[in-house]
Amino acid sequence: MRDVTANPATTVVVVTWRGAGHVTACLDALAAQTRPHRTLVVDNASDDGTAALLEAHPSRLQVIRLPRNTGYAGALAVALKKVSTPLIAWLNDDAEPAPGWLATLEDTLGKAPLAAAATSLLVRPDGTTQSAGVRLTADGHGADLTEPAEEVFAFCGGAALLRTDALRSVHGVPAGFFCYYEDTDTAWRLRLAGWDVVAAPDARVRHAHGVSSKPGSPLFHRWNERNRLLMLLRCAPRGVAVNQLVRFAVLTAVLPLRGRPAAANFRFGLRCRVLAEVAARLPATLLARRKIGRGAALGRGAVWEAWAGL
């Protein structure tokens, strides 16, 4: 029998950037967990006093302070190299997990040997559901489920538990995404490798959401649109990926004829920058696609047909 006190099963990775206003609440909630674990905090070069707060926190933290901001995805990729436990949890620095959160996630994966990841139930401060898991839309978006579901395509990276070896076997975290879609991309690769993703609706987390990245901002939409296209080029059937890239380019081309859009993701300049960044990353992305395909147990078409639009 495993001695969970001496050898905890999970390392909880908290990525922070300028988190002085909220990271302490996250770490306090982790310290109150009913299941022993290790805590690894990756500080993305914060300049607001976060480092001093981490050093002063009474819990036993391992801290990696990076010389520059690598985003959520980049920091997770760095953390994965340091994790020696069989399980790794991803947790946003503006999230406060309930005391039984980690135990519920560990028990959920323990009962699902074919699953590589379990997603939490994230709720906003007002009690409404932000995410009970992620579904795959018919046009290749990852969309948060707002009601608990028996089946989910992917996990929400704000609070999830993964099998460390499974994550490494599918080439880890796409560090170049910076932030957004690194979770759906990872789940997609796990599914291609034959793994399941399960929901743990009793693993409850209070999540402020978007404290650092401001959803709806031009920067948010730039990362979001770019990474969705990169994810499709990496993971989706070829026809789907090409169709979505062409549709994005055509809509971008006709936008100047439609007048000034209200939403940031329909701004001509922003979308041109997205296309330029996708083009610059295309050679590396196609190489990654080949590598993903070589390690796949299931066909891209089979995964798409099973999950897209549900």
N, C-alpha and C positions, 0 to 999 in steps of 0.2 A: 504494500500500500504506500502511496506517495505521501511523504511528509510535507504538507502544503505550507506549514509554518516555516520550516527550514528551506524548502525548495518550492516557492510559489510557482504556479503554472503560467502566470501572465505577467508580462511587462506592459504597463499602461504608458503609452507615449502621448505626451501633451506638447503640442507645438504652440509657441507663443511669439507674438510680435507686438511690442508696445502694449503689453497686457497688464500694466500696473493697476488699472482700474477694476480688473475682474479675475486675474489669474489666481489670486489668493483664495477666493471663494471656490474655484475649481479644485485647488489642491486640498482645501479643508474637506470638501466632499469626498475626495479620494481617500483622505486619511480616515474617514468614517466608514469605509467599506467593510463589510462583514467577511470578506474573503481576502486573505493575505495576497500581496502582489508586490511587484517592483514598480517604481515610478521613474520614468525617464523624461525629462523636460528638455526640449530643443528650443533654445532661444535664438530667434532669427535676427540677431544683432539689434535688439531693442535699445533705445536710447532715452527711455522715459523712467528709469529707475526700476524696471522689471528685474534686472540682475540682482539688485540688492534685496528685493523681496524674496526671490528664490533662495538666496543664500541664508536669509533669516528664517525661512519657514521651518517649523519644528519637525516636520516629517522627513524621513530619510530619502532625499531626492538625489538622483544622478542627473547632472545638468551638463548639457553640451551647448556651449555658446558659439554660434557661427559668426564668421567675420562679416557676412553680408546676409541680406534677406533672400532666402532661397524659396520662399513661399511654403505653403502647406505640403505640397507634393515633394519638394526638394528636401525639406526637413525630415519627412517620413522616410525618404530614401536613405538619408544619413543615419537615422535611428535604427533602421532595419539591420544595418551592418553591426550594430552594437548589442542586439537582442540575442540572448542565449536561452530564453524560456520557450516552451513549445507553443505558447499562445502570445499574440501581440494585440493590444487594444489601441485603437485610434480614438483620441478624445480632443475636441476643440477646447481652447483655453477659456471660452465663455460658456462652457457647459458645466452643470452641477448634477452629477449622477446621484440618484437615491442610494441609500446605504446598501441595498441588496442588488444593485445594478450588476456588478461584476460577477457575483455568485450566480445570478440568473443567466447571464450570457455563457459562463463556463458550463453550467448544467445543461443549457440548451444545446451547445455543441457536443457535450458528452453523450447526449441522447441521439445525436445525428452524425454518425461516423462518416457519412458520405458528404457532409457539409464542410466547406472550408471557411465559412464566415457566417456570423450572426449579426443582425442589425437590431438596434435599440428602438424604443419609442421616444422620439424627441418632441417635447412640448414647449411652446413659447411661454414667456412669463405670465401671459394672461390665461394659460391653461389650455389653449387650443393646440391641436396637433400640427407640428411642422412636418414630421416625417415618421411614418411607420414602415419605411422601406422605400425602394425605388422601383418603378416600372419602366419598361422600354416602350416609347410611343411608336406609332406607325412610321414616323419620319425620323426616327433615330435620336430622339431626345431622351434623357433620363429625367423622369418626373416623380416628385415625391408623392407617395401614397398618404392620404390624410385619414384613412380608416385602416385599422388592423386587418391584415390579409393573411390567409393561410399560406400563400405563395408570393414571393417577391423575386424580381429579377436580380436586384442588386441591393447592397447595403448603403446606408447614408454614412459617409465618412466622418461625420461629426461625432459619432459614438458607435463603435462597432468592435467586434472581436474576430480575429482571424487566426488560422493555424499558420504558424511562422514558416514551417517547411513548405506548405502549399503556396504561400505567398512568394517565397524565394523560387520555387519551381516554375512559376509563371513570369519570372524576371522582375519581381518586385513592384515598386511604385514608379510610375512615369514621372521622373523628377522634373523633366522639362515642361510639364503642364503648369508649373508654378502653383496654381490653385484652380479648383473646379474641374469636375469630371474625372479626377484621378480615382475616385471611388467607383464610378460606374465602369470605367475602363478596366480597373482591376477585377471587379466582379465578372465582367464579360470574359476576360481571359481565364478566370477560374472556371467559368462554365464551359468554355471551349476545351479546357483540360479535363472535363468530366466531373467537376465538383458541383455541389449544390450550394445555395445561399438560403439561409432560413431567417425567420423573424422571431424575435423574442419580445413580444409586446409588454411583458411585465418588467423588462429592463428599462426603467423609466429615467429620463434625463431632462432636466430643465435647461433650455438652451436660449440664450439671448439672441443668437443668430446674426451674423453679419456685422459684428462690432468692429472688426478690422477692415472688411472689404466692401462694405456699403452696397448691398444688392440694389440693382437698378442704376448704378453709376456707370459712366462710360467704360471705366476700367473693368468693372464686373462683366459688362457685356462683351468686351474685347476678349477676356479670358474664356468666358463661357462659350461664345460662338467659335472661337479658334479651337478650343479643346474638344468640342463636340465633333467638329470636322476631322480633327486628328484621330480621335477615338474611332470614328467610323472607318477611316482609312486603315487603321490598325486591326480592327476587329470584325467589321461587318462584311457581308458578302460584297464582292467587287461591284456588282451592279448597283447596290444600295449606296455604297460609298461614292461612286462616281455620280450617280443621280443627285444626291444631296449636295455635292460640291458644285455641280453645274447649276442646280437651282439657286444656290446661294449666290453664285457669280452673276447669273442672269438677273436676279432680283436686284442685286447691287447696281448693275449697269443701267437699269431703267429707273432707279430711284430719283435721279436728277429731274426726270420728266414729271414726277409726281408732286413736286413741291416739298416744303420742309416737313419732315416727319416729327411726330411728338416723342416717340420712344427712342432712346439712345441706340438700341440695337439696329435701328433702321437709318442711322446716319451714314451718309455716303463715305465720308472719310474714315470712320471707324471700320466699316466693312471692307474698304480697300486695304486698310492695314491688316485686318484679319486674313484676307486672301494673300497678302504679301508674306505674312508670317507662316501661313500654311505652305506656300510655295517654297520658302527657304528651308522648311523642315521636311519637305517631301522626300528627298533621298533617304534620310535617316528613318523616316516613318515607314517607307516601303521595305527597308531592311528589317525593321521591327516586325512588320506584318509577316514577312517570310519566316522569321524566327518563331513568332506566335503560331503560325500555321504548322511548322514542323513539330511543335510540341502538343498540338491539339489532339484530343481523343474524339472530338465531335466535329462535324463539318460546320462551317460558318452558316450555311443555309439552314441547317437543322436547328441551330440555336435561334436564328432569326425567326424562323417560322413558328417555333415553340413559344416565343416571348413577345415579339413585336406587336404592338397594338392592343395587348391584353390589359 
